[in-house]
């Protein structure tokens, strides 16, 4: 068995470790904190637990519309209970990864790794330093929240996403700087729980990477929940001593006093402290340079997940970790980024795959668009969630489906159908005969496809 060391126990790292171990490698995984990385401990899973609690609260408040009478004045959020639910889930999932490490005979070391040579690492754990040698390495050190130069995180008032999910109580007011995925998810969570939320976004729309009409629908729904949204706005000053932020919008200066200011302007790859400069691995502040096999310019060293920049999503990290490990084990694998689903767990949810309408028009010119609203979908009406729509984008020459966006209930589950369509390079001609069960939300996808071909039945 040839030894391989993985640096980082997040989605990219632990999947790479398991994959390499199952290929016969002797694997050691080095992690500074808990297994699972940001996704499991400070990102995907904890936020989705908070969102589930917020949505349960919202649903209970709608009980009357389902014919259920409750003393609604007695329905309250138990914040300690919400935190306990979140912590319990995270703990179980971390234990599950620990079990997978043992099952696959992977040695787990606690500590901070730094390259001494391209075959040797120093692992610092408290006051001890241990050296580890291996034939190959996979770097999966992840990323961390980016801060503003004039407003560093203090963990008391200026907070990042990891701190925002474990506040001592539901804040009465929250400023969110950055209307991207993380900012919008926290706006959904805390506005549903009763906080007065304000979003300040520099771009001219929320979720700048998504279709403008989809993002605008989300903006409307957030505003219905009382969220104040300022796009094309810029933060100018933070005054922690007064818990006051100043921002500029349409040439007007606004002053806002809030319980907390959440900075969610993106994440930066963790490239510093690894000793990459000592061994000649090419990197920048955007991440470590890799080829399509996730291999760096130093042949025995791979990198994957958030540390390489690019699409910083856990499921992309899983895929990159698998590719890195298999390639390191002699399999000729590369990453296919063509059909990566993008999921935003707001209320309503947003999910998309492939191109936006703007990107498609730039690439193909006169594309065909098919849409279907959930207001005309029976299942959405039954569940009292007739908000949003499905939007499909088709290129004109071969009728290939090149983009699908959904805003509405269970969008993040439904997008799996679009992922298959793009992965399989399917055309509308093939999908016209697809039969969706009735009544389901999936019918909206079928109707949108029919609409793109001028054959819509229910619209």
SVG drawing of the C-alpha trace seen along z (x, -y; Angstrom):
<svg xmlns="http://www.w3.org/2000/svg" viewBox="-61 -61 72 63">
<polyline fill="none" stroke="black" stroke-width="0.4" points="0.0,0.0 1.3,-3.4 0.7,-6.2 -1.5,-9.1 -2.2,-12.1 -5.3,-14.2 -5.2,-17.7 -8.7,-18.7 -11.7,-16.6 -14.5,-18.6 -16.6,-17.3 -13.7,-17.2 -11.2,-15.8 -13.1,-13.0 -14.6,-11.8 -11.1,-11.8 -9.8,-9.9 -12.5,-7.2 -12.1,-6.9 -8.4,-6.5 -8.7,-4.0 -11.1,-1.9 -8.5,-1.9 -6.0,-0.3 -4.1,-3.3 -2.8,-3.7 -4.6,-7.0 -4.0,-9.5 -6.4,-12.5 -5.3,-15.6 -8.0,-17.9 -7.6,-20.9 -11.1,-20.9 -14.1,-18.5 -14.6,-16.2 -17.1,-17.5 -15.5,-20.9 -17.4,-24.1 -20.3,-22.4 -21.2,-20.1 -20.2,-22.2 -20.7,-25.9 -22.4,-25.9 -24.8,-23.7 -26.2,-21.5 -26.6,-23.9 -28.2,-26.6 -30.6,-24.1 -31.6,-23.0 -32.3,-26.6 -34.3,-27.0 -36.3,-23.9 -37.2,-25.3 -38.2,-28.7 -40.3,-27.0 -42.0,-24.8 -42.9,-27.9 -44.2,-29.6 -46.3,-26.5 -47.9,-26.3 -48.9,-29.9 -50.8,-28.9 -52.7,-26.1 -56.1,-27.9 -55.8,-27.8 -55.6,-24.0 -58.7,-23.8 -56.8,-23.4 -57.5,-25.6 -54.7,-26.5 -54.2,-29.1 -51.7,-30.9 -50.9,-33.4 -49.3,-30.6 -47.1,-29.4 -43.6,-30.6 -40.1,-29.8 -38.0,-28.1 -34.5,-29.3 -32.7,-26.8 -34.8,-24.0 -33.9,-25.2 -30.2,-25.2 -30.5,-21.8 -32.1,-20.4 -29.3,-21.8 -26.5,-20.6 -28.0,-17.1 -28.1,-16.7 -24.5,-18.1 -23.2,-15.8 -24.7,-12.7 -23.4,-13.5 -19.9,-14.2 -20.0,-10.8 -21.1,-9.3 -17.9,-10.5 -15.8,-9.3 -17.4,-5.8 -16.6,-5.9 -13.0,-6.8 -12.7,-3.7 -14.6,-1.5 -12.2,-2.4 -9.1,-2.1 -8.2,-5.8 -5.9,-7.2 -7.2,-10.6 -4.7,-13.1 -5.7,-16.3 -3.6,-19.3 -2.4,-22.0 -0.4,-20.7 2.4,-22.5 4.6,-21.2 8.3,-20.8 9.0,-19.1 6.7,-17.7 6.9,-14.3 6.9,-15.5 4.5,-17.5 4.8,-19.0 1.6,-18.6 1.3,-21.0 -1.1,-20.0 -1.0,-22.3 2.7,-22.2 3.6,-19.0 4.9,-18.8 4.9,-15.5 6.3,-14.8 4.4,-12.7 5.7,-11.3 3.7,-10.1 4.0,-9.5 1.0,-11.6 -1.0,-14.4 -4.5,-15.9 -5.0,-19.4 -8.6,-20.1 -8.2,-22.8 -11.4,-24.6 -12.2,-28.3 -13.2,-30.9 -15.5,-33.9 -14.1,-37.0 -14.1,-40.2 -14.3,-43.9 -11.0,-45.7 -12.5,-48.4 -14.7,-46.1 -13.0,-42.9 -15.0,-40.3 -15.2,-40.8 -17.7,-38.0 -19.7,-40.4 -21.4,-42.8 -19.7,-42.2 -20.1,-38.5 -19.7,-36.0 -22.0,-33.2 -20.6,-30.6 -21.3,-32.9 -24.7,-34.0 -26.1,-30.5 -25.3,-30.2 -26.4,-33.6 -27.5,-33.6 -31.0,-34.7 -33.0,-35.6 -31.9,-39.2 -34.5,-41.9 -32.6,-43.5 -29.9,-42.3 -28.0,-44.0 -26.8,-41.6 -24.0,-43.0 -24.1,-40.9 -27.2,-39.7 -25.7,-36.5 -26.7,-32.9 -25.5,-33.1 -27.0,-36.5 -30.4,-35.6 -30.6,-32.3 -30.0,-34.1 -32.5,-36.8 -35.0,-34.0 -34.2,-32.4 -34.3,-35.4 -37.1,-37.3 -39.4,-34.3 -38.4,-34.2 -39.4,-37.8 -36.2,-39.8 -36.1,-43.0 -33.7,-42.3 -31.9,-44.7 -29.9,-43.6 -27.3,-45.9 -26.1,-44.5 -23.5,-46.1 -24.9,-44.6 -28.1,-45.7 -30.0,-42.6 -29.9,-39.9 -28.2,-36.7 -26.1,-38.3 -25.3,-34.9 -28.9,-34.0 -31.6,-35.0 -32.9,-38.6 -36.6,-37.6 -35.9,-34.7 -34.0,-36.9 -36.6,-39.6 -39.3,-37.1 -37.3,-36.2 -36.8,-39.9 -40.6,-40.4 -41.2,-37.5 -38.5,-38.6 -40.0,-42.1 -43.4,-40.6 -41.7,-39.3 -40.5,-42.7 -37.0,-42.5 -35.6,-45.9 -33.5,-45.4 -31.1,-48.0 -29.4,-46.9 -26.7,-49.0 -25.8,-50.1 -22.4,-50.3 -21.4,-50.1 -19.3,-53.1 -18.7,-52.9 -19.1,-50.6 -19.3,-51.9 -19.2,-48.8 -19.3,-51.0 -22.7,-52.3 -23.8,-49.2 -24.3,-51.5 -23.7,-51.1 -23.6,-53.7 -24.4,-52.8 -25.0,-54.7 -28.0,-54.0 -28.9,-56.2 -26.6,-59.0 -28.4,-59.0 -26.6,-58.1 -28.4,-55.8 -27.7,-55.2 -28.8,-51.9 -28.5,-50.7 -28.8,-46.9 -28.2,-44.1 -25.7,-42.4 -24.1,-43.1 -23.5,-39.9 -20.9,-40.2 -21.6,-37.7 -19.5,-38.9 -18.0,-35.6 -15.4,-33.1 -11.7,-33.0 -9.6,-29.8 -7.4,-28.7 -4.0,-28.7 -1.9,-30.4 0.1,-28.5 0.3,-25.3 3.9,-25.9 2.9,-25.8 5.6,-28.4 8.3,-26.0 7.4,-23.2 6.6,-25.3 2.8,-24.7 1.3,-27.5 -1.4,-29.4 -2.9,-32.8 -5.5,-34.4 -8.1,-32.9 -7.0,-29.4 -4.6,-26.6 -4.1,-26.1 -5.1,-22.6 -5.8,-20.9 -8.9,-18.9 -7.7,-16.0 -7.4,-18.3 -3.6,-17.9 -1.3,-20.8 1.8,-21.7 3.7,-19.4 2.7,-16.0 2.3,-14.1 0.1,-16.9 -3.6,-17.3 -6.1,-20.0 -9.8,-20.0 -12.9,-21.7 -13.1,-25.3 -9.3,-25.7 -9.1,-25.7 -11.7,-28.5 -14.2,-28.1 -17.6,-26.8 -17.6,-26.6 -20.4,-24.1 -20.2,-21.0 -21.5,-18.7 -18.8,-20.1 -16.3,-19.4 -17.5,-15.8 -17.0,-15.3 -13.6,-17.0 -12.4,-14.9 -13.5,-11.8 -11.7,-12.8 -8.5,-13.8 -8.4,-10.5 -9.1,-8.3 -6.6,-10.1 -4.0,-9.8 -4.7,-6.1 -4.0,-5.8 -7.6,-6.2 -7.9,-8.7 -10.7,-10.9 -11.6,-14.5 -14.2,-16.9 -17.4,-17.7 -18.6,-21.1 -21.3,-21.2 -24.3,-20.1 -23.7,-21.5 -26.9,-22.3 -27.0,-25.5 -29.3,-25.5 -30.4,-28.4 -32.4,-27.4 -34.4,-30.5 -38.2,-30.6 -39.2,-30.1 -36.3,-27.9 -34.3,-28.6 -32.4,-26.0 -30.8,-26.2 -28.5,-24.3 -26.8,-25.4 -27.0,-28.8 -29.1,-31.8 -31.2,-33.5 -28.6,-36.3 -25.7,-33.8 -27.7,-31.8 -28.5,-34.8 -24.9,-35.9 -23.8,-32.4 -26.6,-31.3 -28.5,-34.5 -32.2,-33.7 -32.9,-31.0 -36.3,-29.7 -37.7,-30.1 -40.4,-28.0 -42.1,-28.9 -44.8,-27.6 -46.0,-29.2 -46.7,-27.3 -49.9,-29.4 -51.4,-27.0 -50.0,-23.8 -52.5,-21.8 -49.9,-20.3 -48.5,-23.8 -52.1,-25.0 -52.8,-22.0 -49.7,-22.8 -50.5,-26.5 -47.2,-27.3 -48.3,-28.6 -45.3,-30.9 -42.7,-30.9 -42.2,-29.2 -40.1,-26.9 -38.0,-28.4 -36.4,-26.3 -33.9,-27.6 -33.4,-25.8 -30.8,-26.5 -32.3,-27.0 -30.3,-24.6 -30.8,-21.2 -33.4,-22.0 -31.0,-21.1 -31.9,-22.1 -29.1,-24.3 -30.6,-25.9 -33.3,-25.3 -34.2,-27.6 -36.8,-27.0 -38.1,-29.2 -40.7,-27.6 -41.4,-24.9 -38.9,-22.0 -37.0,-23.6 -33.8,-22.1 -35.2,-18.6 -36.8,-19.2 -33.6,-20.5 -32.3,-16.9 -34.4,-16.5 -32.7,-19.4 -29.3,-18.1 -30.0,-14.8 -31.3,-16.7 -28.1,-18.7 -25.8,-15.9 -27.4,-13.7 -27.5,-16.6 -31.2,-16.0 -33.4,-17.9 -37.0,-19.0 -37.9,-16.5 -36.9,-13.7 -38.5,-15.4 -41.9,-16.1 -42.9,-12.5 -41.7,-12.5 -44.7,-11.7 -44.9,-13.5 -47.0,-12.0 -50.2,-13.9 -50.5,-15.8 -46.9,-16.8 -44.7,-19.8 -42.8,-18.0 -45.7,-18.7 -44.5,-22.3 -41.2,-21.2 -43.0,-19.2 -45.3,-22.2 -42.4,-24.6 -40.7,-22.2 -43.9,-22.0 -44.2,-25.8 -40.7,-26.1 -42.0,-24.0 -45.2,-25.9 -47.3,-23.0 -48.2,-24.0 -51.5,-22.5 -52.2,-24.2 -51.2,-27.7"/>
</svg>
